[in-house]
Structures are given as C-alpha cells and as structure tokens.
Amino acid sequence: TIGYKVVEDEDADLVIFNTCTVRENANLKVYGRLGQLKKYKNKNPEMITMLCGCMMQEESVVEKIKKSYRNVDVIFGTHNIFKFAELLSMKVLDRADNKKMIIDVWKDTTEIVEELPVERKYHFKSGVNIMFGCNNFCSYCIVPYVRGRERSREPEDIIAEIECLVKDGVVEIMLLGQNVNSYGKNLENPISFTELLRRVEKIDGLKRIRFMTSHPKDLSDELIEYLGEWKTKKETSLKIVCMVRPRAGGFCYDETEAQLMLEEAELFLEHGADGIAFGFLKADRTVDAEKTKKMVELIHVKGGEAVFHRAFDVTPEPEKAIETMIDCCVNRLLTSGQQAKASEGATLLAELQNKYGDKIELLAGSGVNAGNVRELMEKTGIH
C-alpha cells in the first residue's frame, strides 16, 4: 500500500472515475463532474484525477478532455486496467511526467491478465469474470467498440479463482461477461458455457450460481436442457421463469417471430421452467389479444404460469391493457407503473393493485437496483 484510503467525497488526493458510455447522458455526467473538480484542484494542486473505463476508448472523448479538462492527470481504457498501479506511480513518483497528462489507451487486445487483486464488497458473494468483449454488433450498442472482441478465460483459471473464493467464505458467485452464452468459443480447446457451469457446480461449498449477461441469439438447447436437469436435482422453492423475446426494440412481432416465441416457450417448459415471461403488442401499442391467448394456452397446457412483462409499460391505456390480459387468463403482470423506475410509478401500481389485484397478480419490476425495489415495496406494499 502507498497510504491511500477511501473517503466519501471528491475533496481527496486521488479521484478515480470508472466511466460508462452506453448512453450519452453518462458522458455528460462525467464532463460535469470534471468541471466541478477544477475548484478542488485549485485548492489542492497535488490532487490526482484518473479516468478509465469504456468512455476513454472513444478518441473524440479523449481529445475533448485533452482540450477542455486539463485538470485530468491520467487516462487509460478498458484493456489495460492492470496498469493502474504503474500509471499512478508514474504520476506520483516520476517527476518528468508529473506536469503532463498521461494517456495510455489501447485500441484492442487479445490478452487476459490473471490474478489481479480484488476487494470484495460482500463476504458471502462475488463476481467472477469468465470472458470479455462481444462479437454481436447490434445497431444500438457500443460495447464491441469499447470492450473489443470476445476473449474467454481458461476454465482452469476460472475454477481456481472460484475455489479460492469459496475457501474465503463465498457461497454465491456471479459469472460475468458481455455475452456469457458465447463463452469458450475462441479458446484453443473450445468449451461451451454449459460445460463450464457443470464444472463450477461440482465445487464443494458453493451454494448459488448466477450469470449475466446472456445474448438470446446464442442461447443453446444444451444450456436449456442443463437448466432443466439442474432444477430436477436441486431441492428449491424458487420458481424459474424464462423470458422469450426474439429481438430487442419494440414488442410488435410478426407471425414468424411469434411462432418462434411459442416454440422457445414450449422448449423451456419441457425442460423445467415454471413459467414464461412474454409480451405481445400491436403496432398501436395495445395488447395483441390473439397472440397473447395462444401463448397463455400453451403455457397453461404445460402446467406453467403466464407472465406478461414490461411491454405493458408502453401501452397508451393501462387499464384497458390489463383488462385484455385478464380476459386472456394471464397469471401475472410485471410492470414499473409505466415509468423508467418502478418507484416512480408507485401511484399507478397501487391503483392497479387495488382495482385488479384479485384478478391478476402484479409484480413490481424495477430492473436490478435493490434500492429501487425496496423503495417500491415500501410505497406500494407489492412484493
């Protein structure tokens, strides 16, 4: 250690921004914070500001920072995070570089550096990277350009890391990657994501395995079958609900896409899923009753629960939409109250619960932010 300790605000000797660039608003927030830091830099000229992460992979961003934010000391990207200590020491110790901005951004890499130090927030759970990058160049997504092409870690390295974590008290791990469904394809000795899960499952002392993110295009029958096997051999009261959605962007599907969703739903249910989450809208964003009825009938024949997902949140007449779902015998509705965050839609959620709660179960959907979920449950009483 070189003596730094974490403090609660930016009035510090060292400030690090790990940036995101999925949306423009994220970039604007960083520029705003950098502007605010200038006053701290004037008060403490020795303060060091470092920027890293996806935003730094954009050449236009780096040029803007060089021109407009001279209070920044070090810039590095997503591919050389392992050089953090080296770059910091260059700034702190090397007087020749002390007055100029250090920029070290790699356009791409094929290497994966193992055994980087990690400080866990929780003693009982931890994330474990299994791959980096993505090969799916979706029109709306910048990830392949800032994270590079897919690179998978060797399974032996992943297993070794998890075993060490379990010895240190971890009982739950989250396998992480931009697209875990493509894991192992680029290794010298290829291995599927399903096979990796089978190996991880055998680690003594590990109780829970999670994974994200999964691209539906690369979801294999092998993985579906494995999840079905897992459910039958594990004693659990947790329900497995699988979402079927053939593509991102809108919920108005043609007949071919709707048929694909039906086939995928049937496959999930045959391999152990307890329910299916789906959403069918017409071009005018009203609920497509015909397609919804077909899906519900299939789900119920297979003994599952029909869950209409947050496609509901873009419908123009929520009460009419929910009445259509009730007529179609949908079991549950996942909704954020037609707001970006479910906590902000608490008023509508409470109204729908009071009016329709005895006919359809409402599930409060608020993404993955636990704070949002707790706030929502407090405001609506919906769990």
C-alpha positions in Angstrom: 0.0 0.0 0.0 1.1 3.6 -0.6 -1.1 5.1 2.1 -4.4 6.0 0.3 -7.7 5.3 2.0 -11.3 5.6 0.7 -13.1 8.8 1.5 -16.8 9.8 0.9 -16.4 12.8 -1.4 -14.2 14.3 -4.1 -12.3 16.5 -1.8 -9.5 14.0 -1.9 -5.8 13.5 -3.0 -6.8 10.9 -5.6 -10.1 10.8 -7.6 -10.8 7.9 -10.0 -13.7 7.8 -12.4 -14.6 4.4 -13.9 -16.7 5.5 -16.8 -19.6 4.1 -18.9 -20.6 5.3 -22.4 -23.7 3.2 -23.2 -25.7 6.4 -23.2 -24.7 10.0 -24.0 -26.1 11.1 -20.6 -23.4 9.1 -18.9 -20.7 11.0 -20.8 -22.3 14.4 -19.9 -22.3 13.5 -16.2 -18.6 12.8 -16.4 -17.9 16.1 -18.1 -20.0 17.8 -15.4 -18.1 16.2 -12.6 -14.7 17.0 -14.1 -15.8 20.7 -14.3 -16.7 20.6 -10.6 -13.3 19.1 -9.8 -11.5 22.1 -11.0 -12.2 24.0 -7.8 -10.8 21.1 -5.8 -7.7 21.1 -8.0 -7.2 24.8 -7.4 -7.4 24.3 -3.7 -5.2 21.2 -3.8 -2.8 21.3 -6.8 -1.3 17.9 -5.8 -4.7 16.2 -6.3 -4.6 13.4 -9.0 -7.6 12.7 -11.2 -7.6 9.5 -13.2 -10.2 8.4 -15.8 -10.7 4.8 -17.0 -13.4 2.6 -18.5 -15.4 2.5 -21.7 -15.8 6.2 -22.3 -12.0 6.5 -22.6 -12.0 4.1 -25.5 -13.6 6.8 -27.7 -11.0 9.0 -29.4 -13.3 12.0 -29.6 -13.7 11.9 -25.8 -10.0 11.8 -25.1 -9.5 14.7 -27.5 -12.2 16.7 -25.7 -10.6 16.0 -22.3 -7.2 17.0 -23.5 -8.5 20.3 -24.8 -11.1 21.3 -22.1 -10.2 19.4 -18.9 -6.5 20.0 -18.2 -7.1 19.1 -14.6 -7.2 15.4 -15.6 -3.9 13.7 -14.9 -4.2 10.1 -16.2 -6.4 8.5 -18.8 -6.5 4.7 -19.5 -9.0 2.4 -21.1 -10.7 -1.0 -20.6 -7.9 -3.2 -22.0 -5.1 -2.2 -19.7 -6.7 -1.8 -16.3 -3.9 -4.0 -14.9 -1.6 -1.0 -15.5 -3.4 1.2 -12.9 -0.7 1.0 -10.3 2.0 1.6 -12.8 0.3 4.7 -14.2 -0.4 6.0 -10.8 3.2 5.5 -9.7 4.4 7.3 -12.8 2.3 10.3 -11.8 3.3 10.2 -8.2 6.9 9.3 -8.4 8.3 10.2 -11.9 8.8 13.9 -11.8 9.5 14.0 -15.5 5.9 13.0 -16.1 4.4 14.9 -13.2 3.3 18.0 -15.1 1.8 16.4 -18.2 -1.3 14.3 -18.8 -0.6 10.6 -19.1 -2.7 8.9 -21.7 -2.5 5.1 -22.2 -5.5 3.8 -24.1 -5.2 0.5 -26.1 -7.5 0.1 -29.1 -7.8 -3.7 -28.6 -6.1 -6.7 -27.0 -6.1 -10.4 -27.2 -4.6 -10.9 -23.8 -6.3 -11.6 -20.4 -4.3 -10.8 -17.3 -4.9 -13.2 -14.5 -4.6 -12.9 -10.7 -5.4 -9.2 -10.4 -6.1 -8.2 -6.8 -9.8 -7.8 -5.8 -11.5 -6.2 -2.9 -15.0 -7.6 -2.3 -17.9 -5.6 -1.0 -19.6 -8.6 0.4 -18.0 -11.5 2.3 -20.5 -14.1 1.1 -20.7 -13.4 -2.7 -18.5 -12.3 -5.5 -18.5 -11.7 -9.3 -16.1 -13.7 -11.4 -15.3 -12.6 -15.0 -15.3 -15.5 -17.4 -15.0 -13.5 -20.6 -14.6 -10.0 -22.0 -15.8 -8.3 -25.2 -18.7 -9.1 -27.6 -18.9 -10.1 -31.2 -22.6 -9.0 -31.7 -22.5 -5.7 -33.4 -26.1 -4.6 -32.6 -27.1 -1.3 -34.2 -27.9 0.4 -30.8 -24.9 -0.9 -28.8 -21.4 0.4 -28.5 -20.0 -2.5 -26.4 -18.0 -4.3 -29.1 -16.2 -1.0 -30.0 -15.1 -0.2 -26.4 -14.8 -3.7 -25.0 -13.3 -5.4 -28.0 -14.0 -8.8 -29.5 -14.8 -11.8 -27.4 -12.0 -13.2 -25.2 -12.6 -16.1 -22.9 -10.7 -17.1 -19.8 -9.4 -20.6 -19.5 -11.8 -22.8 -17.5 -9.0 -23.9 -15.2 -8.3 -20.3 -14.2 -12.0 -19.6 -13.5 -12.3 -22.8 -11.4 -9.2 -21.9 -9.4 -10.5 -18.4 -8.7 -13.9 -19.7 -7.5 -12.3 -22.4 -5.3 -10.2 -19.7 -3.6 -13.3 -17.5 -3.1 -15.2 -20.5 -1.5 -12.3 -21.1 0.8 -12.6 -17.5 1.9 -16.3 -17.9 2.7 -18.0 -17.1 -0.5 -21.2 -19.2 -1.1 -22.6 -17.3 -4.2 -20.8 -16.4 -7.4 -22.0 -14.4 -10.4 -20.3 -15.4 -13.7 -19.8 -12.3 -15.7 -19.3 -11.5 -19.3 -20.8 -9.2 -22.1 -22.2 -12.4 -23.6 -21.7 -15.5 -21.4 -23.7 -17.7 -23.9 -20.7 -17.4 -26.2 -18.1 -18.4 -23.6 -15.3 -20.7 -24.7 -15.7 -20.5 -28.4 -12.4 -18.7 -29.0 -10.2 -20.9 -26.7 -7.5 -23.1 -28.1 -9.5 -26.0 -26.7 -13.1 -24.8 -27.1 -15.6 -25.4 -24.3 -19.3 -24.5 -24.0 -20.8 -22.3 -21.3 -22.9 -25.3 -20.2 -19.8 -27.4 -19.7 -18.3 -24.6 -17.6 -21.4 -24.5 -15.5 -21.2 -28.2 -14.9 -17.6 -27.9 -13.7 -18.4 -24.9 -11.4 -21.4 -26.8 -10.0 -19.0 -29.5 -8.7 -17.1 -27.1 -6.4 -17.7 -28.1 -2.8 -19.2 -25.3 -0.6 -20.6 -23.3 -3.5 -24.4 -22.9 -2.9 -25.6 -20.5 -5.6 -24.5 -19.8 -9.2 -25.7 -16.8 -11.2 -24.7 -15.5 -14.6 -25.1 -12.4 -16.8 -25.3 -11.1 -19.4 -26.8 -13.5 -22.0 -27.5 -12.8 -25.6 -30.6 -14.7 -26.7 -29.2 -15.4 -30.2 -26.5 -17.6 -28.6 -28.8 -19.4 -26.1 -28.2 -23.1 -26.9 -30.5 -26.1 -26.5 -27.7 -27.6 -24.4 -28.0 -24.8 -21.8 -31.8 -25.1 -21.7 -31.6 -28.8 -21.1 -28.9 -28.3 -18.4 -31.1 -25.8 -16.5 -33.9 -28.4 -16.7 -31.6 -31.1 -15.2 -30.5 -28.6 -12.5 -34.0 -27.9 -11.4 -34.9 -31.6 -11.1 -31.9 -32.5 -9.0 -31.8 -29.5 -6.7 -34.3 -29.0 -3.8 -35.6 -25.5 -4.2 -38.7 -23.5 -3.7 -37.6 -20.8 -6.2 -39.5 -20.6 -9.4 -37.7 -20.5 -12.8 -39.4 -18.1 -15.2 -37.8 -17.7 -18.6 -38.4 -14.8 -20.9 -39.0 -15.3 -24.7 -38.2 -12.3 -26.9 -36.8 -12.8 -30.4 -35.2 -9.4 -30.7 -34.7 -6.1 -28.9 -36.6 -3.0 -30.0 -40.4 -2.9 -29.7 -42.9 -5.7 -28.9 -44.8 -5.9 -32.1 -43.8 -9.2 -33.6 -44.8 -10.7 -37.0 -46.2 -14.3 -37.3 -42.8 -15.9 -37.8 -41.4 -14.2 -34.7 -44.5 -15.1 -32.7 -44.2 -18.8 -33.7 -40.5 -18.8 -32.7 -41.5 -17.5 -29.3 -44.1 -20.2 -28.9 -41.5 -22.9 -29.8 -39.0 -21.5 -27.4 -41.6 -21.3 -24.6 -42.5 -24.9 -25.1 -38.9 -25.9 -25.0 -38.3 -24.0 -21.8 -41.4 -25.5 -20.1 -40.4 -29.1 -21.2 -37.1 -28.7 -19.5 -38.2 -27.5 -16.1 -39.3 -23.8 -16.4 -42.2 -22.9 -14.1 -43.4 -20.0 -16.2 -42.8 -17.9 -19.3 -42.5 -14.1 -19.4 -43.6 -12.5 -22.7 -45.3 -9.5 -24.3 -47.3 -9.1 -27.5 -48.3 -5.6 -28.7 -49.9 -4.4 -31.9 -48.5 -1.5 -34.0 -50.6 1.0 -32.0 -49.0 -0.5 -28.8 -52.2 -2.0 -27.5 -52.1 -5.6 -26.3 -52.3 -8.2 -29.1 -55.0 -10.4 -27.6 -54.8 -13.1 -30.3 -51.1 -13.8 -29.9 -51.3 -13.5 -26.1 -54.1 -16.1 -25.9 -52.1 -18.6 -28.0 -49.1 -18.1 -25.7 -51.2 -18.4 -22.5 -52.9 -21.6 -23.7 -49.5 -23.2 -24.5 -48.1 -22.3 -21.1 -51.2 -23.5 -19.2 -51.3 -26.8 -21.1 -47.7 -27.4 -20.0 -48.6 -26.5 -16.4 -46.8 -23.2 -16.2 -47.6 -19.6 -15.3 -48.1 -16.9 -17.9 -46.3 -13.6 -17.0 -46.8 -10.5 -19.2 -43.6 -8.5 -19.0 -42.9 -4.7 -19.1 -44.2 -4.3 -22.6 -47.2 -3.3 -20.7 -45.4 -0.1 -19.6 -45.6 1.4 -23.1 -49.3 0.8 -23.7 -51.3 4.0 -24.0 -54.3 2.8 -21.9 -53.1 0.8 -19.0 -56.5 -0.2 -17.6 -57.7 -1.4 -21.0 -54.4 -3.4 -21.4 -54.7 -5.1 -18.1 -58.3 -6.0 -18.7 -57.3 -7.6 -22.0 -54.7 -9.7 -20.1 -57.3 -10.8 -17.6 -59.6 -11.9 -20.5 -56.6 -13.9 -21.9 -56.1 -15.5 -18.5 -52.6 -14.1 -17.9 -51.4 -15.1 -14.4 -49.0 -12.2 -13.6 -48.1 -8.8 -14.8 -44.6 -7.4 -14.4 -44.7 -3.6 -14.5 -42.9 -0.5 -13.3 -46.1 1.6 -13.4 -45.2 2.9 -16.9 -42.2 4.8 -15.6 -38.4 4.2 -16.1 -38.2 3.3 -12.4 -40.9 1.3 -10.7 -40.5 3.5 -7.6 -41.6 6.5 -9.7 -44.6 4.5 -10.9 -45.8 3.6 -7.4 -49.0 5.6 -7.7 -50.3 3.8 -10.8 -49.1 0.5 -9.4 -51.1 1.0 -6.2 -54.2 2.0 -8.2 -53.9 -1.1 -10.4 -53.3 -3.3 -7.4 -56.4 -2.0 -5.7 -58.6 -2.4 -8.8 -57.3 -5.6 -10.4 -55.2 -7.3 -7.7 -57.8 -10.0 -7.1 -57.8 -11.0 -10.8 -54.2 -10.8 -11.8 -51.0 -10.8 -9.7 -48.9 -7.7 -10.1 -45.1 -8.0 -9.9 -43.2 -4.7 -9.3 -40.5 -4.6 -11.9 -37.7 -2.1 -11.3 -34.6 -3.5 -13.1 -31.7 -4.8 -10.9 -31.3 -1.9 -8.5 -32.0 -3.3 -5.0 -32.6 0.2 -3.6 -35.3 0.9 -6.2 -37.0 -2.4 -5.3 -37.0 -1.7 -1.6 -38.4 1.8 -2.1 -41.1 0.4 -4.4 -42.2 -2.3 -2.0 -42.5 0.3 0.8 -44.6 2.6 -1.3 -47.0 0.0 -2.8 -46.9 -3.0 -0.5 -46.4 -5.1 -3.6 -43.7 -7.8 -3.2 
